[in-house]
Amino acid sequence: MRILFDSQKECFKAPFGTLTPGENCTLHIYIPTSVPTTYAECVFCRENGQEAFSVPMVFSHRDGLYNIFRGAFSFGETGLFFYHFRIHKECGSFRLFKQGHNTNMEAGDCWQVSCIPADFTTPQWAKGAVIYQVFPDRFCKSGECDLTEKLTPYVLHKNWDEDVYWQPDEMGRVLNNDFFGGNFRGITEKMDYIASLGVNILYLNPISKSFSSHRYDTGDYKTPDPMLGTERDFSALCDAAHSRGIRVVLDGVFSHTGANSLYFDRIGAFGGNGAYCRKDSPYYSWYQFYNYPNSYKSWWGFDTLPTVNKNDPGFIDYIIDSENSVVAHWLKLGADGFRLDVVDELPDSFVLRLKNRIRQLKPDTLLIGEVWEDASNKIAYDTRRRYFVDGELDSCMNYPFRTAILDFMRGIDDGDQFRERIMTVLENYPPQVIFCNMNMLGTHDTPRILTALVDSFQGSREEMARRRLTPNQRRLAEERLEMAAFLQFMLPGAPSIYYGDEAGMEGGKDPFNRRPYPWGKENALLVAYFRQLGALRAKEDALRVGKTEFCYAADGLLHFTRTTANGKLHIYVNRSCDPWEIAPNRVLFGSRIIAQGPSLLRLAPMGLCVTKEK
């Protein structure tokens, strides 16, 4: 018999998840009567491993073959804490740690709990929203733009159906300077289509004037790229979105700029006033030069992306503080929030300052962070990040959920790891963040989800350019995508659709995941399926803000519930090879239901459904 403690169950720890200063928390630990325990204690340590305090666990009552010990505590300050137990017997003591779902003596991980600010809030409109991510150059083109001020050289594709350029130039460089001409007016004209998917948030990859098609090499933070259009065009896009109940979130790229930029100006395209050109440049202090001007700190060694000193007062003022700062500029033009690119490379003080400033300018602004791991305990550059314990981020890109869904769909996990990964995020993140989390299956940084579900090919760019799914692979991928998207829309957070995933686009990693949207060649059945998911989410508040509990997760079967005061939804997924008989509640949405009646509901293999308790 093991000693029992599961922090994800309220019979052991209540309340579940994060705490606020002064909030009482009760712990119960079940110790077999065969372990002669005099008393126990819960030991809390700070992030550096230093013991902060301990909580005495006193005998409460007996339940069968277990003695139950109880303790209570509260935190006096915000922070991230780790804890384990110390069990005392007459003849000595031992420590108890976490090992998977179970406990283990003297070895394993500590449990964690975060204490977050009591006034930590996230925008109500973002909770449970549906996000649509657009890579602006590749979504839709309408008319022509004035390219007089466009950074050169660039290549403009003549045909929307051409493939992206992937070949290196004669010097072996991949310049990413081929454009298809997608623009603000094109996005605006497709706003009804975007709205038809049930979308509440439109997230745009970078739109500032830049050299490359991805535009993460910012040339001028405050000027739209001429190929996209003008400030007036952008404001018109925001107006069109707002009139349909859609908010607009922009990419904030503040870790680095482009070498070809107003601020660095390595080739003199901006008049020679940049840090590369003059030591008396107003932007000189933004950068770190090792041997001026040709040797400087750059993002991951790419000399086209010089890194910025985020603690430089001039940079902070330009991006955040000044009356017409970068964030103020775009919010005034109609933006409703920002997604912070590589937020791990921005100091906590910078992120919090930016958060406070945008909330001052627009109280319900949304701030999303690009974090690939568990953001609650992330260590970046030897520093434990304070995204939640300081109330910095409203939302994160939820890659842990993506990994859980992919591994389950590809048969790597039978469901047990799926449950563990989902519940770990729900336990570690503040609930107000959970409901805003960006739950994506694909992005501009990952292979297309349709491809990822069946093909893990990692060959050369030349091979990747030619590679397409076979008819059998595509049928399997589409079947899996329906189930993966269903899970994405049923889980807590904000499901995010990467443009074209709903249309059945395929492709490997960058740049083959950034091909133009296939207007007129969409998979109409898939588009209709995503519309159904969006409509269901809009109708059922339990899918947007409901509590999540797992009932079963094993053998390729998943059953979890989403609950609010208005009712309880049951979500079922059968990825096994056998039919599955489930409780016969009212079906709201389903696929591959092979038997349905007042006392019977059966799912076929690859079947799924959401039901509502009668």
TORSEPA-483744 format. One line per 8 residues: their letters; for each residue z, x, y of C-alpha. Coordinates in nm, 3 decimals. Each point is the difference from the previous one (the first is absolute). Layout:
a> Z:X:Y  ...
This chain:
mrilfdsq> 0.000:0.000:0.000  -0.099:0.131:0.342  0.187:-0.032:0.325  -0.194:-0.264:0.193  -0.106:0.014:0.364  -0.332:-0.118:0.145  -0.023:0.012:0.378  -0.294:-0.241:-0.007
kecfkapf> 0.214:-0.282:-0.140  0.248:-0.178:0.225  0.258:-0.028:-0.277  0.039:0.379:0.040  -0.076:0.050:0.372  0.010:-0.274:0.262  -0.179:-0.035:0.228  -0.321:0.140:-0.144
gtltpgen> -0.181:0.276:0.189  0.070:0.151:0.339  0.312:-0.060:0.209  0.087:-0.003:0.371  0.305:0.164:0.165  0.317:-0.192:-0.078  -0.164:-0.217:-0.268  0.220:-0.031:-0.309
ctlhiyip> -0.143:0.094:-0.338  0.161:-0.066:-0.338  -0.055:0.212:-0.310  0.080:-0.083:-0.362  -0.027:0.244:-0.289  0.031:-0.106:-0.365  0.183:0.255:-0.217  0.033:-0.054:-0.376
tsvpttya> 0.357:-0.056:-0.117  -0.059:0.292:-0.237  0.003:0.230:0.306  0.372:0.017:0.098  -0.041:-0.006:0.378  0.294:0.026:0.238  -0.211:-0.051:0.312  -0.346:0.073:0.140
ecvfcren> -0.146:0.091:0.337  -0.341:-0.017:0.166  -0.080:0.326:0.178  -0.235:-0.014:0.301  -0.184:0.310:0.118  -0.212:0.065:0.306  -0.359:0.117:-0.011  0.104:0.365:-0.023
gqeafsvp> 0.214:-0.068:-0.308  0.329:0.026:0.188  0.255:-0.256:-0.114  0.059:-0.262:0.273  0.265:-0.225:-0.156  0.098:-0.166:-0.325  0.076:-0.361:-0.084  0.276:-0.079:-0.252
mvfshrdg> -0.110:-0.229:-0.283  0.296:-0.197:-0.135  0.025:-0.209:-0.313  -0.111:-0.359:0.066  -0.022:-0.178:-0.336  -0.124:0.026:-0.356  -0.325:-0.150:-0.125  -0.031:0.030:-0.377
lynifrga> -0.019:0.368:-0.090  -0.015:0.112:0.363  0.263:0.073:0.263  -0.140:-0.079:0.344  0.102:0.216:0.294  -0.057:-0.113:0.358  -0.030:0.181:0.334  -0.105:-0.089:0.354
fsfgetgl> -0.117:0.202:0.298  -0.193:-0.006:0.327  -0.175:0.264:0.206  0.109:0.089:0.351  -0.335:0.151:0.098  -0.365:-0.011:-0.091  -0.141:0.251:-0.245  -0.122:0.064:-0.352
ffyhfrih> 0.269:0.039:-0.265  -0.009:0.093:-0.369  0.270:-0.098:-0.245  0.124:0.049:-0.354  0.317:-0.097:-0.187  0.296:0.200:-0.121  0.181:-0.147:-0.301  0.361:0.110:-0.049
kecgsfrl> 0.178:-0.002:-0.335  0.346:0.120:-0.096  -0.152:0.315:-0.146  -0.247:0.079:0.283  -0.301:-0.141:0.181  -0.378:-0.002:-0.006  -0.280:-0.094:0.239  -0.251:-0.280:-0.048
fkqghntn> -0.361:0.012:0.126  -0.312:-0.213:-0.014  -0.254:0.045:-0.278  -0.283:-0.252:0.016  0.150:-0.347:-0.038  0.310:0.150:-0.159  0.288:0.233:0.081  0.062:0.350:-0.129
meagdcwq> 0.296:0.237:0.000  -0.019:0.323:0.203  -0.382:-0.007:0.037  -0.257:-0.212:0.179  -0.073:-0.126:0.349  0.231:-0.144:0.258  -0.041:-0.356:0.118  -0.094:-0.033:0.367
vscipadf> 0.080:-0.245:0.277  -0.111:0.000:0.363  0.202:-0.128:0.292  -0.244:-0.125:0.264  0.054:-0.112:0.361  0.142:-0.352:0.031  -0.261:-0.084:0.267  -0.298:0.126:-0.203
ttpqwakg> -0.272:-0.266:0.026  -0.367:-0.019:-0.089  -0.264:-0.236:0.146  0.022:-0.346:-0.151  -0.379:-0.041:0.009  -0.046:0.305:-0.227  0.225:-0.121:-0.282  -0.214:-0.092:-0.297
aviyqvfp> -0.318:0.034:0.205  -0.341:0.076:-0.154  -0.156:0.321:0.137  -0.370:0.085:0.014  -0.081:0.370:0.048  -0.330:0.092:0.165  -0.164:0.342:0.017  -0.182:-0.081:0.325
drfcksge> -0.325:0.193:-0.046  -0.067:-0.160:-0.339  0.091:-0.368:0.042  -0.262:-0.170:0.217  -0.248:0.094:0.272  -0.108:-0.235:0.277  -0.254:0.107:0.260  -0.007:0.349:0.146
cdlteklt> 0.263:0.203:0.187  -0.046:0.244:0.286  0.019:0.341:-0.168  -0.038:0.208:0.316  0.358:0.130:-0.028  0.008:0.022:-0.380  0.118:0.338:-0.128  -0.283:0.193:-0.162
pyvlhknw> -0.154:0.091:-0.230  -0.003:-0.321:-0.198  -0.234:-0.168:-0.246  -0.066:-0.373:0.016  -0.113:-0.160:-0.325  -0.317:-0.207:0.035  0.090:-0.234:-0.284  0.336:-0.173:-0.060
dedvywqp> -0.057:0.034:-0.376  -0.039:0.380:0.003  0.268:0.203:-0.172  0.256:0.200:0.193  -0.069:0.368:0.059  0.206:0.217:-0.231  -0.200:0.325:-0.008  0.143:0.305:0.181
demgrvln> -0.207:0.168:0.271  -0.149:0.350:-0.026  0.345:0.147:0.075  0.168:-0.202:-0.275  0.169:-0.244:0.239  0.021:-0.376:-0.049  -0.017:-0.124:0.360  0.049:-0.376:-0.054
ndffggnf> -0.224:-0.058:0.301  -0.234:-0.259:-0.151  0.033:-0.348:0.149  -0.124:-0.346:-0.096  0.078:-0.151:0.340  0.271:-0.252:-0.089  0.158:-0.112:0.326  0.247:-0.229:0.177
rgitekmd> -0.259:-0.275:0.048  -0.082:0.008:-0.370  0.367:-0.045:-0.094  0.034:-0.278:0.257  -0.299:-0.186:-0.143  0.158:0.016:-0.347  0.341:-0.124:0.115  -0.052:-0.340:-0.162
yiaslgvn> -0.069:0.173:-0.330  0.315:0.210:0.036  0.204:-0.311:0.086  -0.142:-0.183:-0.305  0.185:0.246:-0.223  0.332:-0.120:0.141  0.039:0.317:0.207  0.277:0.027:0.260
ilylnpis> -0.034:0.370:0.091  -0.317:0.201:0.065  0.067:0.373:-0.042  -0.265:0.231:0.143  -0.041:0.364:-0.095  -0.023:0.223:0.311  -0.216:-0.128:0.285  0.044:0.272:0.265
ksfsshry> -0.287:0.221:0.110  -0.047:0.263:-0.272  -0.257:0.223:-0.164  0.028:-0.122:-0.359  -0.066:-0.338:-0.158  0.361:-0.029:-0.117  0.125:0.076:0.354  0.323:0.169:-0.107
dtgdyktp> -0.114:0.296:0.213  0.087:-0.167:0.331  -0.215:0.108:0.294  0.146:-0.229:0.268  0.297:-0.222:-0.083  -0.064:-0.253:0.277  -0.376:-0.045:-0.033  -0.168:-0.205:-0.274
dpmlgter> -0.267:0.184:-0.193  -0.329:-0.090:0.174  -0.155:-0.095:-0.333  0.264:-0.274:-0.034  -0.045:-0.137:0.350  0.206:-0.030:0.315  0.355:-0.095:0.091  -0.135:-0.345:0.086
dfsalcda> -0.151:-0.026:-0.349  0.335:0.095:-0.153  0.188:-0.257:0.207  -0.253:-0.263:-0.103  0.066:0.092:-0.364  0.375:-0.043:0.056  -0.057:-0.335:0.173  -0.211:-0.121:-0.291
ahsrgirv> 0.267:0.109:-0.247  0.287:-0.153:0.197  -0.180:-0.333:0.030  0.000:-0.014:-0.380  0.364:0.101:-0.040  -0.085:0.360:-0.090  0.182:0.302:0.149  -0.171:0.337:0.047
vldgvfsh> 0.159:0.328:-0.115  -0.148:0.339:0.094  0.024:0.342:-0.162  0.225:0.237:0.195  -0.108:0.359:-0.072  0.264:0.210:0.177  0.049:0.291:-0.240  -0.314:0.181:0.113
tganslyf> -0.308:-0.035:0.219  -0.359:0.106:-0.049  -0.101:0.352:0.093  -0.289:-0.171:0.179  0.219:-0.199:0.236  0.104:-0.046:0.361  0.326:0.178:-0.083  -0.123:0.303:-0.201
drigafgg> -0.373:0.013:0.085  -0.104:0.284:-0.228  -0.372:-0.036:0.077  0.034:-0.104:0.363  -0.134:-0.353:-0.047  0.270:-0.142:0.229  -0.046:0.233:0.296  0.201:0.303:-0.105
ngaycrkd> 0.343:-0.126:0.102  0.152:0.005:-0.349  0.263:0.229:-0.149  -0.262:0.210:-0.181  -0.178:0.071:0.329  0.285:0.071:0.242  0.362:0.106:-0.034  0.073:-0.193:0.318
spyyswyq> -0.138:-0.319:-0.156  0.237:-0.298:0.028  -0.033:-0.029:-0.379  0.068:0.365:-0.087  0.365:-0.061:-0.093  -0.106:-0.269:-0.249  -0.129:0.264:-0.244  0.131:0.310:-0.177
fynypnsy> -0.227:0.303:0.023  0.054:0.303:-0.221  -0.269:0.213:0.162  -0.155:-0.176:0.299  -0.240:-0.171:-0.009  -0.148:0.018:-0.353  0.312:-0.003:-0.217  0.219:-0.310:0.023
kswwgfdt> 0.208:-0.236:-0.208  -0.213:-0.274:-0.154  0.047:-0.299:-0.228  0.000:0.123:-0.363  -0.205:0.301:0.109  -0.300:-0.197:0.132  -0.096:0.181:0.321  -0.174:-0.317:0.124
lptvnknd> 0.343:-0.170:0.018  0.240:0.205:0.215  0.359:-0.118:-0.047  0.193:-0.133:0.296  0.359:0.088:0.092  0.154:-0.348:-0.013  0.309:0.122:0.192  -0.202:0.116:0.299
pgfidyii> 0.111:-0.205:0.307  -0.357:-0.025:0.130  -0.129:-0.133:-0.331  0.286:-0.250:-0.031  -0.063:-0.124:0.351  -0.375:-0.033:-0.063  0.035:-0.186:-0.330  0.318:-0.202:0.058
dsensvva> 0.184:0.008:0.332  -0.239:-0.015:0.294  -0.098:-0.329:0.159  -0.352:0.028:-0.143  0.094:0.190:-0.316  -0.224:-0.022:-0.306  0.212:-0.270:-0.164  0.034:-0.195:0.326
hwlklgad> -0.375:0.024:0.062  -0.099:-0.159:-0.331  0.273:-0.263:0.002  -0.119:-0.112:0.344  -0.353:-0.032:-0.137  0.121:-0.235:-0.275  0.136:0.203:-0.294  0.313:-0.131:-0.174
gfrldvvd> 0.123:0.308:-0.180  -0.071:0.340:-0.150  -0.022:0.161:-0.339  0.125:0.359:0.032  -0.225:0.244:-0.183  0.192:0.267:-0.201  0.330:-0.124:0.146  0.182:0.263:-0.211
elpdsfvl> -0.137:0.260:0.242  0.144:-0.174:0.305  0.365:0.078:0.089  0.245:-0.288:-0.042  0.080:0.024:0.371  -0.371:-0.048:0.083  -0.037:-0.301:-0.230  0.314:-0.170:0.133
rlknrirq> -0.101:0.067:0.361  -0.344:-0.149:-0.066  0.156:-0.302:-0.173  0.234:-0.066:0.292  -0.281:0.037:0.253  -0.242:-0.241:-0.167  0.280:-0.255:-0.048  0.074:0.033:0.371
lkpdtlli> -0.364:-0.066:0.083  -0.049:-0.279:-0.257  0.318:-0.116:-0.178  -0.166:-0.108:-0.325  -0.221:0.306:-0.051  -0.039:0.124:-0.360  0.039:0.364:-0.104  -0.128:0.108:-0.345
gevwedas> 0.044:0.349:-0.144  -0.226:0.182:-0.244  0.244:0.110:-0.271  -0.125:0.065:-0.353  0.343:0.011:-0.169  0.328:-0.192:0.022  0.055:0.001:0.377  0.374:-0.067:-0.031
nkiaydtr> 0.081:0.349:-0.128  -0.309:0.199:0.099  0.042:0.371:0.069  -0.281:0.148:0.208  -0.006:0.362:0.113  0.357:0.047:-0.129  0.128:-0.290:0.210  0.130:-0.330:-0.133
rryfvdge> -0.182:-0.268:0.198  0.190:-0.280:0.174  -0.268:-0.268:0.002  0.238:-0.281:-0.091  0.350:0.124:0.080  -0.111:0.041:0.363  -0.220:-0.312:-0.002  -0.319:0.194:0.074
ldscmnyp> -0.265:-0.171:-0.213  -0.067:-0.370:-0.052  -0.225:0.060:-0.299  -0.141:0.271:-0.225  -0.318:0.039:-0.198  0.140:-0.104:-0.337  -0.153:0.253:-0.238  0.284:-0.046:-0.256
frtaildf> -0.112:-0.362:-0.049  -0.363:0.114:-0.036  0.098:0.251:-0.267  0.201:-0.265:-0.185  -0.293:-0.245:-0.004  -0.259:0.262:-0.100  0.210:0.142:-0.284  0.072:-0.348:-0.134
mrgiddgd> -0.363:-0.109:0.018  -0.129:0.318:-0.166  0.248:-0.034:-0.286  0.198:0.312:0.091  0.309:-0.218:0.040  0.089:-0.309:-0.205  0.196:-0.160:0.285  0.334:0.175:-0.011
qfrerimt> -0.100:0.266:0.255  -0.165:-0.268:0.212  0.329:-0.185:0.030  0.192:0.322:0.067  -0.236:0.116:0.275  -0.007:-0.337:0.175  0.376:-0.047:-0.016  0.069:0.355:0.119
vlenyppq> -0.198:-0.061:0.318  0.167:-0.339:0.049  0.340:0.163:-0.042  -0.065:0.303:0.222  -0.190:-0.161:0.291  0.153:-0.232:0.261  -0.096:-0.362:-0.077  -0.161:-0.040:0.343
vifcnmnm> -0.229:0.296:-0.086  -0.071:-0.127:-0.352  -0.168:-0.314:0.133  -0.220:0.202:0.241  -0.093:0.279:-0.242  -0.373:0.071:-0.020  -0.077:-0.067:-0.368  -0.345:0.141:-0.063
lgthdtpr> -0.215:0.063:-0.306  -0.260:0.208:0.182  -0.028:0.186:0.330  -0.230:0.250:0.169  0.200:0.275:-0.177  -0.029:-0.132:-0.358  -0.287:-0.082:-0.235  -0.118:-0.359:0.016
iltalvds> 0.238:-0.215:-0.203  -0.282:-0.132:-0.220  -0.081:0.358:-0.100  0.362:0.112:-0.026  0.078:-0.275:-0.252  -0.241:0.136:-0.262  -0.128:0.344:0.101  0.210:0.311:0.075
fqgsreem> -0.298:0.238:0.023  0.075:0.312:0.206  -0.332:0.184:0.010  -0.201:0.162:0.277  -0.119:-0.183:0.310  -0.355:0.009:-0.132  0.108:-0.165:-0.325  0.217:-0.250:0.188
arrrltpn> -0.292:-0.101:0.224  -0.206:-0.100:-0.304  0.281:-0.160:-0.195  0.006:-0.379:-0.039  0.196:-0.227:-0.232  -0.185:-0.111:-0.311  -0.043:-0.378:-0.049  0.284:0.000:-0.255
qrrlaeer> 0.225:0.204:0.227  -0.072:-0.231:0.289  0.085:-0.314:-0.200  0.329:0.154:-0.106  0.071:0.125:0.352  -0.060:-0.343:0.154  0.227:-0.162:-0.258  0.271:0.253:0.076
lemaaflq> -0.052:-0.033:0.375  0.071:-0.372:-0.014  0.334:0.068:-0.167  0.081:0.296:0.225  -0.073:-0.202:0.314  0.206:-0.288:-0.137  0.299:0.232:-0.038  -0.065:0.144:0.345
fmlpgaps> 0.013:-0.347:0.155  0.299:-0.118:-0.205  0.228:0.296:0.077  0.212:0.018:0.318  -0.167:0.167:0.297  -0.331:-0.026:0.182  -0.299:0.028:-0.238  -0.271:0.215:0.156
iyygdeag> -0.370:-0.031:-0.084  -0.214:0.309:0.063  -0.331:-0.129:0.138  -0.244:-0.070:-0.281  0.248:0.012:-0.287  -0.013:-0.379:0.002  -0.380:0.024:-0.020  0.000:0.221:-0.311
meggkdpf> -0.079:0.337:0.160  0.043:0.304:-0.222  0.015:0.373:0.065  0.204:0.314:-0.055  0.206:0.190:0.253  -0.107:0.079:0.359  -0.276:-0.039:0.111  -0.114:-0.232:-0.281
nrrpypwg> 0.279:-0.249:0.076  -0.138:-0.036:0.354  -0.343:-0.147:-0.063  -0.126:-0.288:0.222  0.110:-0.354:-0.079  -0.268:-0.165:-0.221  -0.084:-0.300:0.220  -0.215:-0.245:-0.198
kenallva> 0.075:0.178:-0.328  0.367:-0.088:-0.039  0.151:-0.112:-0.327  0.042:-0.362:0.111  0.242:-0.086:-0.281  0.233:0.284:0.094  -0.010:-0.095:0.369  0.085:-0.359:-0.093
yfrqlgal> 0.287:0.124:-0.219  0.151:0.201:0.287  -0.032:-0.305:0.224  0.197:-0.203:-0.253  0.273:0.260:-0.009  0.017:0.006:0.380  0.019:-0.379:0.018  0.279:-0.014:-0.260
rakedalr> 0.202:0.261:0.187  -0.039:-0.189:0.328  0.120:-0.321:-0.166  0.304:0.131:-0.191  0.274:0.156:0.211  0.167:0.138:-0.316  -0.294:0.241:-0.036  0.050:0.125:0.354
vgktefcy> 0.378:0.028:0.032  0.148:-0.106:-0.335  0.258:0.190:-0.201  -0.144:0.185:-0.302  0.160:0.007:-0.345  -0.143:0.120:-0.331  0.047:-0.210:-0.311  -0.210:0.208:-0.241
aadgllhf> -0.206:0.319:0.019  -0.109:0.152:-0.332  -0.273:-0.012:-0.265  -0.270:-0.051:0.264  0.171:-0.314:0.132  0.145:-0.057:0.347  0.211:-0.292:0.117  0.172:0.005:0.338
trttangk> 0.107:-0.261:0.253  -0.027:-0.039:0.377  0.266:-0.230:0.146  0.088:-0.158:0.335  0.207:-0.303:0.093  -0.323:-0.203:-0.037  -0.039:0.078:-0.368  -0.071:0.254:-0.271
lhiyvnrs> -0.335:0.136:-0.113  -0.055:0.161:-0.339  -0.266:0.271:-0.030  -0.141:0.082:-0.344  -0.245:0.273:-0.102  -0.119:0.050:-0.358  -0.168:0.337:-0.046  0.076:-0.002:-0.372
cdpweiap> -0.240:-0.079:-0.284  0.175:-0.322:-0.101  0.046:-0.347:0.156  0.329:-0.057:0.181  0.186:-0.329:0.012  0.188:-0.052:0.327  0.210:-0.268:0.170  -0.213:-0.309:0.083
nrvlfgsr> 0.061:-0.025:0.373  -0.256:-0.123:0.255  -0.291:0.247:0.019  -0.099:0.103:0.353  -0.253:0.268:-0.097  -0.118:0.127:-0.333  -0.266:0.168:-0.208  -0.058:-0.008:-0.377
iiaqgpsl> 0.244:-0.280:-0.068  -0.086:-0.110:-0.355  0.249:-0.283:-0.044  0.173:-0.214:0.259  0.216:-0.309:-0.038  0.336:-0.149:0.093  0.177:0.213:-0.262  -0.243:0.288:-0.050
lrlapmgl> -0.165:0.270:0.212  -0.177:0.290:-0.168  -0.178:0.301:0.152  -0.283:0.177:-0.176  -0.022:0.382:0.006  -0.075:0.113:0.359  0.132:-0.338:0.112  0.209:-0.050:0.312
cvtkek> 0.159:-0.282:0.188  0.256:-0.097:0.260  0.205:-0.314:-0.059  0.256:-0.191:0.202  0.317:-0.140:-0.147  -0.010:-0.378:-0.020
